[in-house]
C-alpha cells in the first residue's frame, strides 16, 4: 500500500468513534483534493491491492463514506480470514468494530498490544470502541495524558469524541478544531469526517441544529459523495422547512447509493409532497435493504433499522426486537432512548418504566401513564 494512502487511511480510522464559534486554534478552510478524484484514487488503490493484507482498511474507508455494504462485506470476510501478527489483529479489530462486534474487537486490540503494536494506535482504537460502548469516562484520562505528551490528530480526535459522548461539547469542539488544524494531508476524507463528527455532535447531542448544519455542509462540500453526511444534512434541511432542498439532496444520494436510510427519508418526503405511491415504493425498498443488511450484520444495523420501523417502516414490534438487540450490544443514552421509544410504541409498561428509571438514574417506580407518555 502506498505511503500516501496509508497516511489518510490511518487518519480516517482514528477519527471514528460536529455557526462558527471562537476557538483557541485559528481555523482555516482546508485545501483538499476534490472528492471525485479522491474516490477514484481510492478505488484504483483497492483494485491494485486486490486481496493483499491492508486492503481491508481501504474497503472499510469506502464503506464508511459511501455506505457501500459490498465493500463492508468484503472487508469483514478478508479480516476474518487471516490473523497472525499485530497488524492483522488491528485490521480485524477495525473490521469487527465497523460491524459493532465491539467485545470481539476489544479482544483483538488487547492481543495486538501484547504482540507489540504501537501504544498510540492501540489507545486510539481502544478509545473509539469504548466511546461507542458508552464507556468514554474510562479512556478520557489516558487520552488527555497522551495528547499532552504527543498531540497527534488521531489522539485529539479520539479525545474529542470522548468529550462529546460525555456532554462536554465545548471541549470536544476545541479538540476537533485542533485536529482539523493539524491535518497534513490533501485527502478530503479526514477533514470531511471531522466536520461530520462536529456537525452531528452539535445537531443531535447538543441541540444546536443550525450550528450542526453549517458543519455538515462543510463536510459535504469537501466530499459531496459522503452519504451519511448528506442524509443528516437533508434531515436538518427538512426540519427547518426546506423539504425541496432535502428531497433534491436525497435524490442525488439514492441515485448512486443503496443506503436504506436515504431511501426511507426520501420516501417520506415524496409521500408528504403528494406522491404517496412513489414514496411507498421507496419505503418498501428501504425495508428490503434493511432486512438484507440485518441478515449479514445484525449488530451493526439494529439501531438504524429500529429507527426505521418506529417511523416509516410502521412495525413497532420489529423495532422493539431490534432495539433490544442493540441495547444488548451497548448501553448508551441513545440505545436506551431508542428502546424506551420502542417500549412505548408497543405499550410495554414495565419495560418502559425500567428504561425511564435507567435514563434518569432513579430507582423509584413511575406511574404507568408517565412511562408510556
LOVEX-163072 format. One record per residue (C-alpha): residue in one letter; x, y, z negated. Coordinates in steps of 0.1 Angstrom, whole numbers, plus 5000, padded with zeros to 4 digits. Layout:
REM LOVEX-163072
AXYZ
...
REM end
This chain:
REM LOVEX-163072
X500050005000
X501550345009
X502650574982
X500150854990
X497250604989
X498550464956
X498550814942
X495050904950
X493650564941
X495250584907
X494050944902
X490450854912
X490250544890
X491450724859
X488650974864
X486050704857
X484350704830
X480351844851
X477652894868
X481152924861
X482452974826
X485653124812
X488552874806
X491952884792
X493152754825
X492552954857
X490552754882
X491352774919
X489452624948
X491352304956
X492752274991
X492051925002
X491751715034
X488351705049
X486151435036
X485651275070
X489451245076
X490051115041
X487450845045
X488750755079
X492250725064
X490850515036
X489150275060
X492250245080
X494250155049
X491649895039
X491949735074
X495749735072
X495849585037
X493349315047
X493249085017
X496549175002
X496749254964
X495849614959
X493149634984
X490649574956
X491249934943
X490750074978
X487449884982
X486250004947
X487050354958
X484950314989
X482150164968
X482250444943
X481950734967
X479850574995
X477650344973
X478950064995
X477749744979
X479549525005
X482849684995
X481949624959
X481249264965
X484449204983
X486549384957
X485049174929
X485548854948
X489148924955
X489949044920
X488448724905
X490348504929
X493848604918
X495048674883
X498648634872
X500748934865
X499749254847
X498949444879
X496349184889
X494949184854
X494449554856
X492849534890
X490449264877
X489649484847
X488749774870
X486549544892
X484849394862
X484249744847
X482749854880
X480049594877
X479649664840
X481249344827
X482849554801
X483749294775
X485549084801
X487249394814
X488549484779
X490049134775
X491849184808
X493249524796
X494449364764
X496149084783
X497749334806
X499049524776
X500649214762
X502149154797
X503949484796
X501549714815
X502150084813
X500750224780
X499350524797
X497450314823
X496250074795
X495050364774
X493250534803
X491450224815
X490550104780
X489250454772
X487050464802
X485450134793
X484850224756
X483250554767
X480950364790
X480050144760
X479250444738
X482350404717
X484150724726
X484950804690
X487350504689
X489650644716
X489551024711
X492451044686
X494650834709
X493751034739
X494351364721
X497751244709
X498651124744
X497551444761
X499651644736
X502751444743
X502351384780
X499351564796
X498751374827
X495551434848
X494351084841
X494551134803
X492951474805
X490051344824
X489651044801
X489651284772
X487051504789
X484751204795
X485151104758
X484351454746
X481251474769
X480051144755
X480251284720
X478451614730
X481551824728
X480751994761
X482852304760
X485952094751
X485051844778
X484752114804
X488052264795
X489751924798
X488151874832
X489352214843
X492852134832
X492751804851
X491551974882
X494252244880
X496851984876
X496051774907
X498951744931
X497251564960
X495451684991
X492951394989
X489451514981
X488551214961
X489951314926
X488751664927
X485251574940
X484951314912
X485951574885
X483351824898
X480751544899
X481551444863
X481451804851
X478151864871
X476351564857
X477551644822
X476151994823
X472951904841
X472051574823
X473751584789
X474051954781
X470752064796
X472152324819
X470852224853
X471852544871
X475452514859
X475452154869
X474052214903
X476952464911
X479552204902
X477751924921
X477652144951
X481452184949
X481851814948
X479651774979
X481452054997
X484751864992
X483351525001
X480051565020
X479651185022
X479651144984
X476450954980
X475750974942
X476651344941
X474251414969
X471451224951
X471951414919
X472051744937
X468851654956
X467151584923
X468151924910
X467052094942
X463651934940
X463352014903
X463952384908
X461252394935
X463152334968
X461851994980
X462752085016
X466452105008
X466251794987
X464451605015
X466951715042
X469851615020
X468451265012
X467651205049
X471251265057
X472351025029
X469950745038
X470950765075
X474450635066
X473950465032
X472050165018
X471750334984
X468350244969
X468250544946
X468550784975
X465850594994
X463450584964
X463850964958
X463251034995
X460150814994
X458751014965
X459351344983
X457751225015
X454751094996
X454351434979
X454851615012
X451751435027
X453451135042
X452350855019
X452850575044
X456350675052
X457150735015
X455550405005
X457750215031
X460850385018
X459950294982
X459249934992
X462649915009
X464350064978
X462749784957
X464149514981
X467649674979
X467549694941
X466549334938
X469349234961
X471849424940
X470449274908
X470948924922
X474648984927
X475549224899
X472749234873
X474649424846
X475749694870
X472349784883
X469949704854
X469750064842
X469150234876
X466649964886
X464850014853
X464550384860
X463150294894
X460550054881
X459450314855
X458950554883
X458050494920
X458550114916
X455550104893
X456349794874
X456849874837
X457249514827
X460049464851
X461549794837
X461349664802
X463249344810
X465949544828
X466149804801
X466649524775
X469349364797
X471149704799
X470849754762
X472549414756
X475549534776
X476049874760
X474350064732
X474350434741
X471950714736
X470950684773
X470450304772
X468350334740
X466250614755
X465650414786
X464550114765
X462250344745
X460650474776
X460050114788
X458650014755
X456250304755
X455250234791
X454449874782
X452749974749
X455249774728
X454649944695
X457149764672
X459949784697
X459250154704
X459350224666
X462650034662
X464250214691
X463050554679
X464450484645
X467850394660
X467850704682
X467150924652
X469350724629
X466550674604
X465250364588
X461750464576
X458850344598
X457050574622
X453350574629
X452250374660
X450950694676
X454250864673
X456250574686
X454050544717
X453850914724
REM end
